[in-house]
Structures are given as C-alpha cells and as structure tokens.
Amino acid sequence: MGETLQIRDLRVRFDSDAVPLHAIRSVNLSISDGEYAAVMGPSGCGKSTLLNVIAGLIAPSGGEVVLAGERLTGRSEDELATLRRRHIGMVFQFFNLLEGMTALENVVLAALISGVERRPAERRAQELLAMLGLADRARVLPTGLSGGQRQRLAIARALANTPTLLLADEPTGALDSDGAAEIMELFSGLHRGGQTIVLVTHDAAVAASAQRLLLMRDGRIAEAAVTVSAQSRAV
C-alpha cells in the first residue's frame, strides 16, 4: 500500500502586529492509500489550518507536504490550483453550493472545472447523484433541499473529479443528529469503496466513524490511535 499524503515537519505561523501565532507546530503525518483519518481537537487547535495546507490553500512557513507523489510546498498559485483540480475534493460545513444552479448543474460544473469534457461530466454527475440518493432531486435548486441533502450534494460535487484525497472540514456541523448520522454513514461507505479521506471535527461521535483518530492540541498532533469503530469492523 502506498502513501497518498506525507507531511514532514510542517509549521504555519501567522504574523501580526502583536505576538506571532504559531498555528501548526512541527507536524509529521502520513496517510496511506484508502485510509480514513479523523483529526479531532478543540476550536483553535490548528486542525482546519492543517486541512487548508493539505489543500494548498495556505502556504506553510516551513516543512513539506507531498500529495500523490507531488510536492505542494514551493509551488505557484496556478500549479497548486491544477493539483487541487487533479487530486483534491473538499467538503465544507456550510455546503458552499451555487444557489442559482440545480443539483445536477452544481456537480457538472465541478467536473468541468476539473477538466472533464461536457458529456462525460454530465454522466459523472448523474452517477454521483444516483449513488448519493439524489437522482430525483437533480433539477432542484439547493434551496429546495434539506440540510442532509445539501451536504450530500456537496459531497457529490467534491467527488466529481474522482479525487485522490477527499478533505472534509466539520461536514456535520450544520446538521441535526439524524442528518449527521446519515453523512457519517456515507463517508464510511466511501471509505469501504477505497476512497482516502481526511476529516476534521470537534465531535467525538463523528470522529468515531473513522479508521484512524488523530488528536490535535496547540498546533501539534498529540496522539494517534485506531478508533473503536475501526477495531470492531476488523473483528
């Protein structure tokens, strides 16, 4: 098994007029192909910053990030955008959908942006909506969807480019308990299908769905363990 992600001595410092903020302090991490890892910690611990560095949205102050064998650190903005389109799918807490476009159009556009031609993009979008239980909502605008359906649509859009790595930042934070359980079951199903996933959350119930748990405090990964749910699946 190969490694989808390698992080070596990663550091992120935000300078200001006051004392510099060290958001990430010497993090080392490897994520294997097909692994499902949850990064858990309190607000301000650096977990969302870590996710944004992995996505190439924040430049680190030091260290190295290698995604699918390609070094992200030191790349230009255009190069990072190309790598994101090729390798990364992102799911956010507040969905980030295009409200003036239908569910189908949201996913088709994501596929087109990643470089897929129009007709294959439409086929890919239809397949994803069917897989995520949204086939009958394809012509509906996001405003006509429930919270859980909106997040499923956001996941479909994130999968449109068949990403090497799926990143999720508090994907259940805007959902009720039933909606959250539905989304976590979906992530577990994607993992069983071989998708590599890194998710950040402050919710222990959400983190328990992952194969591997990483606890983050004060910009450092303080502890790593196999979750109880993963152990149960292995028995």
C-alpha positions, 0 to 999 in steps of 0.5 A: 500500500502506498502513501497518498499524503506525507507531511514532514515537519510542517509549521504555519505561523501567522504574523501580526502586529502583536505576538506571532501565532504559531498555528501548526507546530512541527507536524509529521503525518502520513496517510496511506492509500484508502485510509480514513483519518479523523483529526479531532481537537478543540476550536483553535487547535490548528486542525482546519489550518492543517486541512487548508495546507493539505489543500494548498490553500495556505502556504506553510512557513516551513516543512513539506507536504507531498500529495500523490507523489507531488510536492505542494510546498514551493509551488505557484498559485496556478500549479497548486490550483491544477493539483487541487483540480487533479487530486483534491475534493473538499467538503465544507460545513456550510455546503458552499453550493451555487444557489442559482444552479440545480443539483445536477448543474452544481456537480457538472460544473465541478467536473468541468472545472476539473477538466472533464469534457461536457458529456462525460461530466454530465454522466459523472454527475448523474452517477454521483447523484444516483449513488448519493440518493439524489437522482430525483432531486437533480433539477432542484435548486439547493434551496429546495433541499434539506440540510442532509441533502445539501451536504450530500450534494456537496459531497457529490460535487467534491467527488466529481473529479474522482479525487485522490484525497477527499478533505472534509472540514466539520461536514456535520456541523450544520446538521441535526443528529439524524442528518449527521448520522446519515453523512457519517454513514456515507463517508464510511461507505466511501471509505469501504469503496477505497476512497482516502479521506481526511476529516476534521471535527470537534465531535467525538461521535463523528470522529468515531466513524473513522479508521484512524483518530488523530488528536490535535492540541496547540498546533501539534498532533498529540496522539494517534490511535485506531478508533473503536469503530475501526477495531470492531469492523476488523473483528 
